[in-house]
Amino acid sequence: MSKAKSAILILILACLVVQPALAGHKPYNLVSGEKGFYYAFISYLPETGTRSPEIIRPGLALPEIATLNFPLGPGDTIVTYDRPCEIQFDSGSVVRLDVNTQLKIETIMAQSLSSESQLSNLNLLRGHVYLMYTAYDNWEVFQLLTPLAAIKLKNHSVIMAAVEESGDNKILVKEGKAQILYGPESDKLKTISLKKDNGLVINTENQISQTKGFLELASFESWNNEINERFTELHKGVTPLPQPVQKLPSAVFYFAQHYSNTYGEWIWDDYLGYVWRPFYNDYYPWGNWSPYIYGQWTYLNGSLFWVPQEPWGWVPYHLGIWQWDKEKGWLWIPGSTFAPAWAVWDFYFGHYSWRPWVMTDWLLWENPDYWYYSFGMTPYYSGGWNPAPDNQIAYLYKNKISSGMLKKNRTFPLPLTGEYKSSLKNLLKGLEKGEPKALEKISVKSGMAVIVDSETLASRHLGAEKVLSSQAISELKQKNVEMTPGSPANRVKTAGELAKHEFLKQRMAVISSGQGQPGAAGEDQPVRTMRPIGTRGITNPGMSDEKGRVDIDTSKARPISTTSSQRFRDWNPDIRVAKRLGIRITYDSARNSIVAPQLGLSSREAREMRIRVTPRGIVEAGPSRLSSGNNYMPDSVPGLTNGPAQVRTSTSAGSLRAPVKEKASTSQEKN
């Protein structure tokens, strides 16, 4: 590689790696779905080829067409045809897929059963990838798995990898360092380290040959070099940030650097602090832009997930809320909690409606009249359904807002996090003083809700097919619909569930009509069977109910997959422990978890129960470094005492030893 290209690559790595590390250290929390999930998204699609990449997602029979900002999670398989694509993770890692490539995201930061490590596994099934790795934290074990090798990357490394039709597996390190685990059997594994500009080939006989490069990958490498050289142009450069924004999660930090000044501007608001104002407020379309209109819905991790068409949309739609300002338009207030969409639902006799969640909702959302106003309708005034006038909310409800609202024990459809609570306190102070600007802040924009009929809920172009509120009201009047005030809490929950089921029904209707077939490239989904559990706790063949065992409440056990065969080319430390114990280890992408089927135990449950699987058996673990935030830890677990650790140990799945106490984790467990 030339010095110039090396300098460009180092600069890109600095943008992707070093600067996001200055942001908030903790990963974001999640609003809904399985906890402990992290996401990736389609970050670049070149204008080449005739067939877009597809996403094969468990639970959906029909592949999803990849679009910009399309969300990706554990279990998703990305398939390219004649059009390559780029994926970004919220740590800053970048993966580019060549044409005719298939890559599965198996796990993202899945908790280990035996250590503090967290496993991120990408499975390259065929084709070529270019990978620029940035660690979520020091505990991440990041590996690219191929049919013949497990490639563990050191932080800040760049590699190319290929799975050829001949069966050969190829690895080339462009920057940093990689460790390769290979061999024909679990007892014949070997490791080799590769540094910059070194590569190797592993053939189908598990023999290796080292090399300095691959001519057959030259075209793909050239494409990546071109993208790297145009990185500032394609990924929108680097932006100086306001100091408060630097304290938010790294995903927000990364967005702010690479998109914010190109597509908008950071401005100071006396009540909300630093907010981001997109230029779309001025010119797209025709100065009448609103969030949650231009895009589509998809289904992921048990929720409807918004896929924005705006090129900058990944972070603003998932890590923050939108607020309407009469003079400035729509403003984004960055946050620390990730949601599939910071939006709420309602349902009007065959029409589904959603709108952005705004600041005022945390103050007034329980009020039914306010709820209808916020969706652009006034069913209880002027003798029936009517469009809601602009700013009506501010004048009707200003006397119902007080500072005591934040002190009440209230629940919300979307969580009130610390950064927003501070803004609300500022807003309430302004309202108590009668400040006109504060009054304007609690107004809502008429027409901010999107309304569609059930047949178009699953459309990929909702912005072009939305129904105006006035049209929906006209239809309701024609049907002589009369509604009585209902609880917004019930309406939101019911409407959201109805929308989710309707979306899946519409997608299935596409298959039934013959307009699409399930992707042949997808893998068979594992059969999910109930966990092999006892009446009181985890059971193993031959284990008796001896004194000192750790009993674990499994009354809320959930199905886990037990169909995968044992993988032995794997840097997961659980594999070595499982071999000692004579048990298997598998991955459950649906829960982003590692599973020991014979123990009926997943790493997610082990974490909540404060237990760990070791070569000595199952032990009670001490206080965890992840006892808050995204990885919830209960204060107590049935069957476990607060005294000295009680241990059930074994050297195999069916034998016992005397209780032992687990040793503390050492720094050697770190990546």
Secondary structure, 3 states (H helix, E strand, C coil): CCHHHHHHHHHHHHHHHHCHHHCECCCCEECCCCCCCCCEEEEECCCCCCCCCEEECCCCCCCEECCCCCEECCCCEEECCCCCEEEEECCCCEEEECCCCEEEEEEEEEECCCCCCEEEEEEEEEEEEEEECCCCCCCEEEEEEECCEEEEECCCCEEEEEECCCCCEEEEEEECEEEEEECCCHHHCEEEEEECCEEEEECCCCCEEEECCCHHHHHHHHHHHHHHHCHHHHHCCCCCCCHHHHHCEHHHHHHHHHCHHHHEEEEEECCCEEEEEECHHHHCCCCCCCCCCCEEEEEECCEEEEEECCCCCHHHHHCEEEEEECCCEEEEEECCEECCCCEEEEEECCEEEEEECCCCHHHHCCCHHHHHHHCCECCCECCECCECCCCHHHHHHHHHCCHHHHCCCCCCCCCCCHHHHHHHHHHHHHHHCCCHHHHHHCCCCCCCCEEEEHHHCCCCCHHHHCECHHHHHHHHHHCCCCCCCCCHHHHHHHHHHHHHHHHHHHHHHHHHCCCCCCCCCCCCCCCEECCCECCCCECCCCCCCCCCCCCCCCCCCCCEECCCCCCCCCCCHHHHHHHHHCCCCEEEHHHCEEEEHHHCEEHHHHHHHCEEEECCEEEECCCCCCCCCCCCCCCCCCCCCCCCCCCEECCCCCCCCCCCCCCCCCHHHCC
